[in-house]
Amino acid sequence: MNDKERLIELEVRLTHMDDTVEQLDKVVSEQQIRIDYLERQLKKIARDYTEFKEQMAPDIVDTKPPHY
């Protein structure tokens, strides 16, 4: 394999690697957006649960029994 062929092969490999990196970056970005959404939903559910629990039974304390 001469130098020109080696250079062409390296350029082709680099192009494929660049494409792969771009695809991975897109996936990671989409996953971060999804994680942020799920974290907001979880916080909302936790807040709603706390409010609901306080409305339904404000005198009940949510603790473990003494034998735990």
Biopython code that builds the backbone (N, CA, C, O; Angstrom):
import numpy as np
from Bio.PDB.StructureBuilder import StructureBuilder

atoms = [
    (1, "MET", "N", (0.864, -1.172, 0.000)),
    (1, "MET", "CA", (0.000, 0.000, 0.000)),
    (1, "MET", "C", (0.912, 1.238, 0.000)),
    (1, "MET", "O", (1.780, 1.388, 0.860)),
    (2, "ASN", "N", (0.697, 2.094, -0.960)),
    (2, "ASN", "CA", (1.541, 3.286, -1.018)),
    (2, "ASN", "C", (0.965, 4.394, -0.155)),
    (2, "ASN", "O", (-0.117, 4.256, 0.416)),
    (3, "ASP", "N", (1.694, 5.486, -0.068)),
    (3, "ASP", "CA", (1.296, 6.588, 0.815)),
    (3, "ASP", "C", (-0.038, 7.205, 0.420)),
    (3, "ASP", "O", (-0.826, 7.596, 1.281)),
    (4, "LYS", "N", (-0.288, 7.291, -0.870)),
    (4, "LYS", "CA", (-1.555, 7.888, -1.327)),
    (4, "LYS", "C", (-2.746, 7.021, -0.904)),
    (4, "LYS", "O", (-3.769, 7.536, -0.454)),
    (5, "GLU", "N", (-2.604, 5.718, -1.053)),
    (5, "GLU", "CA", (-3.680, 4.801, -0.666)),
    (5, "GLU", "C", (-3.894, 4.838, 0.859)),
    (5, "GLU", "O", (-5.026, 4.805, 1.341)),
    (6, "ARG", "N", (-2.806, 4.905, 1.583)),
    (6, "ARG", "CA", (-2.913, 4.991, 3.038)),
    (6, "ARG", "C", (-3.631, 6.272, 3.458)),
    (6, "ARG", "O", (-4.478, 6.259, 4.351)),
    (7, "LEU", "N", (-3.285, 7.365, 2.808)),
    (7, "LEU", "CA", (-3.924, 8.641, 3.122)),
    (7, "LEU", "C", (-5.414, 8.591, 2.817)),
    (7, "LEU", "O", (-6.225, 9.073, 3.607)),
    (8, "ILE", "N", (-5.775, 8.020, 1.691)),
    (8, "ILE", "CA", (-7.198, 7.905, 1.321)),
    (8, "ILE", "C", (-7.932, 7.027, 2.342)),
    (8, "ILE", "O", (-9.034, 7.360, 2.779)),
    (9, "GLU", "N", (-7.313, 5.912, 2.714)),
    (9, "GLU", "CA", (-7.926, 5.022, 3.707)),
    (9, "GLU", "C", (-8.128, 5.744, 5.042)),
    (9, "GLU", "O", (-9.180, 5.607, 5.666)),
    (10, "LEU", "N", (-7.140, 6.501, 5.474)),
    (10, "LEU", "CA", (-7.265, 7.252, 6.725)),
    (10, "LEU", "C", (-8.351, 8.312, 6.643)),
    (10, "LEU", "O", (-9.085, 8.523, 7.609)),
    (11, "GLU", "N", (-8.461, 8.978, 5.503)),
    (11, "GLU", "CA", (-9.509, 9.993, 5.336)),
    (11, "GLU", "C", (-10.895, 9.362, 5.375)),
    (11, "GLU", "O", (-11.824, 9.927, 5.954)),
    (12, "VAL", "N", (-11.031, 8.194, 4.759)),
    (12, "VAL", "CA", (-12.320, 7.493, 4.779)),
    (12, "VAL", "C", (-12.673, 7.095, 6.205)),
    (12, "VAL", "O", (-13.808, 7.283, 6.642)),
    (13, "ARG", "N", (-11.705, 6.548, 6.931)),
    (13, "ARG", "CA", (-11.949, 6.144, 8.318)),
    (13, "ARG", "C", (-12.301, 7.350, 9.184)),
    (13, "ARG", "O", (-13.201, 7.276, 10.022)),
    (14, "LEU", "N", (-11.597, 8.451, 8.984)),
    (14, "LEU", "CA", (-11.880, 9.662, 9.746)),
    (14, "LEU", "C", (-13.292, 10.172, 9.469)),
    (14, "LEU", "O", (-13.992, 10.611, 10.382)),
    (15, "THR", "N", (-13.697, 10.113, 8.225)),
    (15, "THR", "CA", (-15.048, 10.550, 7.865)),
    (15, "THR", "C", (-16.098, 9.689, 8.567)),
    (15, "THR", "O", (-17.087, 10.211, 9.080)),
    (16, "HIS", "N", (-15.884, 8.376, 8.589)),
    (16, "HIS", "CA", (-16.820, 7.480, 9.281)),
    (16, "HIS", "C", (-16.826, 7.748, 10.792)),
    (16, "HIS", "O", (-17.879, 7.722, 11.429)),
    (17, "MET", "N", (-15.670, 7.998, 11.342)),
    (17, "MET", "CA", (-15.596, 8.295, 12.773)),
    (17, "MET", "C", (-16.292, 9.608, 13.096)),
    (17, "MET", "O", (-16.983, 9.705, 14.111)),
    (18, "ASP", "N", (-16.123, 10.614, 12.256)),
    (18, "ASP", "CA", (-16.817, 11.892, 12.461)),
    (18, "ASP", "C", (-18.330, 11.696, 12.450)),
    (18, "ASP", "O", (-19.049, 12.263, 13.272)),
    (19, "ASP", "N", (-18.797, 10.884, 11.508)),
    (19, "ASP", "CA", (-20.234, 10.615, 11.425)),
    (19, "ASP", "C", (-20.723, 9.907, 12.687)),
    (19, "ASP", "O", (-21.784, 10.236, 13.217)),
    (20, "THR", "N", (-19.959, 8.949, 13.158)),
    (20, "THR", "CA", (-20.331, 8.226, 14.369)),
    (20, "THR", "C", (-20.375, 9.155, 15.574)),
    (20, "THR", "O", (-21.293, 9.073, 16.391)),
    (21, "VAL", "N", (-19.398, 10.029, 15.688)),
    (21, "VAL", "CA", (-19.368, 10.974, 16.808)),
    (21, "VAL", "C", (-20.581, 11.901, 16.754)),
    (21, "VAL", "O", (-21.178, 12.189, 17.792)),
    (22, "GLU", "N", (-20.950, 12.364, 15.582)),
    (22, "GLU", "CA", (-22.130, 13.226, 15.445)),
    (22, "GLU", "C", (-23.402, 12.486, 15.844)),
    (22, "GLU", "O", (-24.269, 13.048, 16.513)),
    (23, "GLN", "N", (-23.510, 11.225, 15.432)),
    (23, "GLN", "CA", (-24.684, 10.431, 15.809)),
    (23, "GLN", "C", (-24.742, 10.232, 17.320)),
    (23, "GLN", "O", (-25.805, 10.359, 17.928)),
    (24, "LEU", "N", (-23.607, 9.922, 17.919)),
    (24, "LEU", "CA", (-23.571, 9.730, 19.370)),
    (24, "LEU", "C", (-23.904, 11.022, 20.109)),
    (24, "LEU", "O", (-24.606, 10.997, 21.120)),
    (25, "ASP", "N", (-23.412, 12.131, 19.617)),
    (25, "ASP", "CA", (-23.707, 13.423, 20.231)),
    (25, "ASP", "C", (-25.206, 13.706, 20.190)),
    (25, "ASP", "O", (-25.779, 14.210, 21.156)),
    (26, "LYS", "N", (-25.823, 13.382, 19.080)),
    (26, "LYS", "CA", (-27.271, 13.584, 18.949)),
    (26, "LYS", "C", (-28.029, 12.716, 19.956)),
    (26, "LYS", "O", (-28.971, 13.180, 20.599)),
    (27, "VAL", "N", (-27.616, 11.467, 20.086)),
    (27, "VAL", "CA", (-28.280, 10.553, 21.024)),
    (27, "VAL", "C", (-28.115, 11.049, 22.457)),
    (27, "VAL", "O", (-29.073, 11.053, 23.230)),
    (28, "VAL", "N", (-26.905, 11.466, 22.811)),
    (28, "VAL", "CA", (-26.654, 11.948, 24.171)),
    (28, "VAL", "C", (-27.488, 13.202, 24.448)),
    (28, "VAL", "O", (-28.044, 13.346, 25.537)),
    (29, "SER", "N", (-27.576, 14.097, 23.483)),
    (29, "SER", "CA", (-28.378, 15.311, 23.660)),
    (29, "SER", "C", (-29.852, 14.973, 23.865)),
    (29, "SER", "O", (-30.511, 15.544, 24.734)),
    (30, "GLU", "N", (-30.364, 14.043, 23.059)),
    (30, "GLU", "CA", (-31.761, 13.639, 23.203)),
    (30, "GLU", "C", (-32.005, 12.973, 24.551)),
    (30, "GLU", "O", (-33.043, 13.195, 25.175)),
    (31, "GLN", "N", (-31.053, 12.158, 25.004)),
    (31, "GLN", "CA", (-31.206, 11.505, 26.300)),
    (31, "GLN", "C", (-31.190, 12.523, 27.430)),
    (31, "GLN", "O", (-31.942, 12.380, 28.394)),
    (32, "GLN", "N", (-30.356, 13.541, 27.334)),
    (32, "GLN", "CA", (-30.315, 14.559, 28.384)),
    (32, "GLN", "C", (-31.628, 15.321, 28.456)),
    (32, "GLN", "O", (-32.111, 15.638, 29.543)),
    (33, "ILE", "N", (-32.206, 15.614, 27.293)),
    (33, "ILE", "CA", (-33.510, 16.284, 27.268)),
    (33, "ILE", "C", (-34.552, 15.399, 27.954)),
    (33, "ILE", "O", (-35.372, 15.887, 28.731)),
    (34, "ARG", "N", (-34.515, 14.104, 27.665)),
    (34, "ARG", "CA", (-35.470, 13.169, 28.260)),
    (34, "ARG", "C", (-35.253, 13.058, 29.778)),
    (34, "ARG", "O", (-36.217, 13.032, 30.544)),
    (35, "ILE", "N", (-34.000, 12.995, 30.203)),
    (35, "ILE", "CA", (-33.690, 12.919, 31.640)),
    (35, "ILE", "C", (-34.198, 14.164, 32.356)),
    (35, "ILE", "O", (-34.794, 14.063, 33.428)),
    (36, "ASP", "N", (-33.967, 15.336, 31.773)),
    (36, "ASP", "CA", (-34.448, 16.579, 32.379)),
    (36, "ASP", "C", (-35.963, 16.556, 32.517)),
    (36, "ASP", "O", (-36.501, 16.949, 33.552)),
    (37, "TYR", "N", (-36.654, 16.095, 31.475)),
    (37, "TYR", "CA", (-38.119, 16.008, 31.512)),
    (37, "TYR", "C", (-38.567, 15.061, 32.624)),
    (37, "TYR", "O", (-39.463, 15.390, 33.401)),
    (38, "LEU", "N", (-37.941, 13.882, 32.700)),
    (38, "LEU", "CA", (-38.326, 12.899, 33.705)),
    (38, "LEU", "C", (-38.050, 13.402, 35.123)),
    (38, "LEU", "O", (-38.831, 13.130, 36.035)),
    (39, "GLU", "N", (-36.962, 14.124, 35.319)),
    (39, "GLU", "CA", (-36.675, 14.699, 36.634)),
    (39, "GLU", "C", (-37.742, 15.713, 37.029)),
    (39, "GLU", "O", (-38.178, 15.744, 38.180)),
    (40, "ARG", "N", (-38.160, 16.539, 36.080)),
    (40, "ARG", "CA", (-39.232, 17.507, 36.383)),
    (40, "ARG", "C", (-40.525, 16.785, 36.727)),
    (40, "ARG", "O", (-41.232, 17.184, 37.652)),
    (41, "GLN", "N", (-40.840, 15.729, 35.991)),
    (41, "GLN", "CA", (-42.056, 14.962, 36.261)),
    (41, "GLN", "C", (-41.989, 14.310, 37.644)),
    (41, "GLN", "O", (-42.971, 14.323, 38.385)),
    (42, "LEU", "N", (-40.839, 13.745, 37.986)),
    (42, "LEU", "CA", (-40.686, 13.105, 39.283)),
    (42, "LEU", "C", (-40.853, 14.106, 40.421)),
    (42, "LEU", "O", (-41.508, 13.807, 41.419)),
    (43, "LYS", "N", (-40.268, 15.287, 40.278)),
    (43, "LYS", "CA", (-40.421, 16.321, 41.307)),
    (43, "LYS", "C", (-41.883, 16.734, 41.443)),
    (43, "LYS", "O", (-42.370, 16.953, 42.552)),
    (44, "LYS", "N", (-42.584, 16.842, 40.309)),
    (44, "LYS", "CA", (-44.001, 17.210, 40.342)),
    (44, "LYS", "C", (-44.815, 16.118, 41.043)),
    (44, "LYS", "O", (-45.680, 16.422, 41.865)),
    (45, "ILE", "N", (-44.550, 14.882, 40.731)),
    (45, "ILE", "CA", (-45.273, 13.771, 41.360)),
    (45, "ILE", "C", (-45.000, 13.752, 42.861)),
    (45, "ILE", "O", (-45.925, 13.562, 43.650)),
    (46, "ALA", "N", (-43.759, 13.942, 43.263)),
    (46, "ALA", "CA", (-43.423, 13.955, 44.692)),
    (46, "ALA", "C", (-44.133, 15.106, 45.394)),
    (46, "ALA", "O", (-44.655, 14.933, 46.496)),
    (47, "ARG", "N", (-44.157, 16.278, 44.767)),
    (47, "ARG", "CA", (-44.835, 17.439, 45.353)),
    (47, "ARG", "C", (-46.344, 17.179, 45.457)),
    (47, "ARG", "O", (-46.962, 17.466, 46.482)),
    (48, "ASP", "N", (-46.931, 16.629, 44.374)),
    (48, "ASP", "CA", (-48.366, 16.321, 44.389)),
    (48, "ASP", "C", (-48.699, 15.284, 45.460)),
    (48, "ASP", "O", (-49.718, 15.394, 46.141)),
    (49, "TYR", "N", (-47.834, 14.275, 45.606)),
    (49, "TYR", "CA", (-48.059, 13.247, 46.627)),
    (49, "TYR", "C", (-48.045, 13.853, 48.023)),
    (49, "TYR", "O", (-48.899, 13.543, 48.853)),
    (50, "THR", "N", (-47.075, 14.714, 48.272)),
    (50, "THR", "CA", (-46.970, 15.340, 49.591)),
    (50, "THR", "C", (-48.201, 16.192, 49.878)),
    (50, "THR", "O", (-48.751, 16.148, 50.978)),
    (51, "GLU", "N", (-48.626, 16.959, 48.895)),
    (51, "GLU", "CA", (-49.818, 17.798, 49.077)),
    (51, "GLU", "C", (-51.054, 16.943, 49.293)),
    (51, "GLU", "O", (-51.882, 17.250, 50.150)),
    (52, "PHE", "N", (-51.183, 15.874, 48.520)),
    (52, "PHE", "CA", (-52.343, 14.998, 48.647)),
    (52, "PHE", "C", (-52.370, 14.338, 50.021)),
    (52, "PHE", "O", (-53.416, 14.271, 50.666)),
    (53, "LYS", "N", (-51.217, 13.852, 50.462)),
    (53, "LYS", "CA", (-51.131, 13.200, 51.774)),
    (53, "LYS", "C", (-51.510, 14.169, 52.885)),
    (53, "LYS", "O", (-52.213, 13.795, 53.824)),
    (54, "GLU", "N", (-51.046, 15.416, 52.785)),
    (54, "GLU", "CA", (-51.363, 16.406, 53.809)),
    (54, "GLU", "C", (-52.843, 16.768, 53.803)),
    (54, "GLU", "O", (-53.420, 17.027, 54.860)),
    (55, "GLN", "N", (-53.455, 16.788, 52.642)),
    (55, "GLN", "CA", (-54.883, 17.107, 52.550)),
    (55, "GLN", "C", (-55.748, 15.972, 53.082)),
    (55, "GLN", "O", (-56.753, 16.215, 53.749)),
    (56, "MET", "N", (-55.360, 14.737, 52.789)),
    (56, "MET", "CA", (-56.197, 13.603, 53.162)),
    (56, "MET", "C", (-56.084, 13.255, 54.649)),
    (56, "MET", "O", (-57.084, 12.906, 55.278)),
    (57, "ALA", "N", (-54.912, 13.343, 55.198)),
    (57, "ALA", "CA", (-54.730, 12.960, 56.586)),
    (57, "ALA", "C", (-53.609, 13.792, 57.196)),
    (57, "ALA", "O", (-52.487, 13.308, 57.345)),
    (58, "PRO", "N", (-53.899, 15.020, 57.544)),
    (58, "PRO", "CA", (-52.828, 15.886, 58.059)),
    (58, "PRO", "C", (-52.252, 15.426, 59.400)),
    (58, "PRO", "O", (-51.133, 15.807, 59.744)),
    (59, "ASP", "N", (-52.995, 14.611, 60.167)),
    (59, "ASP", "CA", (-52.523, 14.173, 61.484)),
    (59, "ASP", "C", (-51.689, 12.892, 61.421)),
    (59, "ASP", "O", (-51.030, 12.534, 62.397)),
    (60, "ILE", "N", (-51.716, 12.199, 60.276)),
    (60, "ILE", "CA", (-50.974, 10.941, 60.165)),
    (60, "ILE", "C", (-49.534, 11.251, 59.781)),
    (60, "ILE", "O", (-49.266, 11.967, 58.817)),
    (61, "VAL", "N", (-48.618, 10.692, 60.560)),
    (61, "VAL", "CA", (-47.195, 10.875, 60.293)),
    (61, "VAL", "C", (-46.685, 9.641, 59.567)),
    (61, "VAL", "O", (-46.927, 8.517, 60.007)),
    (62, "ASP", "N", (-45.991, 9.838, 58.475)),
    (62, "ASP", "CA", (-45.507, 8.740, 57.651)),
    (62, "ASP", "C", (-44.107, 8.322, 58.122)),
    (62, "ASP", "O", (-43.099, 8.694, 57.523)),
    (63, "THR", "N", (-44.071, 7.532, 59.220)),
    (63, "THR", "CA", (-42.789, 7.060, 59.767)),
    (63, "THR", "C", (-42.847, 5.552, 59.956)),
    (63, "THR", "O", (-43.921, 4.951, 59.966)),
    (64, "LYS", "N", (-41.658, 4.948, 60.106)),
    (64, "LYS", "CA", (-41.581, 3.519, 60.339)),
    (64, "LYS", "C", (-41.977, 3.204, 61.776)),
    (64, "LYS", "O", (-41.774, 4.023, 62.672)),
    (65, "PRO", "N", (-42.537, 2.026, 61.997)),
    (65, "PRO", "CA", (-42.865, 1.609, 63.359)),
    (65, "PRO", "C", (-41.590, 1.452, 64.180)),
    (65, "PRO", "O", (-40.511, 1.296, 63.609)),
    (66, "PRO", "N", (-41.690, 1.489, 65.495)),
    (66, "PRO", "CA", (-40.508, 1.432, 66.362)),
    (66, "PRO", "C", (-39.674, 0.152, 66.205)),
    (66, "PRO", "O", (-38.472, 0.178, 66.468)),
    (67, "HIS", "N", (-40.272, -0.950, 65.790)),
    (67, "HIS", "CA", (-39.528, -2.201, 65.702)),
    (67, "HIS", "C", (-38.620, -2.281, 64.474)),
    (67, "HIS", "O", (-37.932, -3.288, 64.307)),
    (68, "TYR", "N", (-38.591, -1.287, 63.628)),
    (68, "TYR", "CA", (-37.711, -1.289, 62.448)),
    (68, "TYR", "C", (-36.394, -0.728, 62.768)),
    (68, "TYR", "O", (-35.527, -0.652, 61.897)),
]
sb = StructureBuilder()
sb.init_structure("model")
sb.init_model(0)
sb.init_chain("A")
sb.init_seg("    ")
for serial, (resi, resn, name, xyz) in enumerate(atoms, 1):
    if name == "N":
        sb.init_residue(resn, " ", resi, " ")
    sb.init_atom(name, np.array(xyz, "f"), 0.0, 1.0, " ", f" {name:<3s}", serial, name[0])
structure = sb.get_structure()
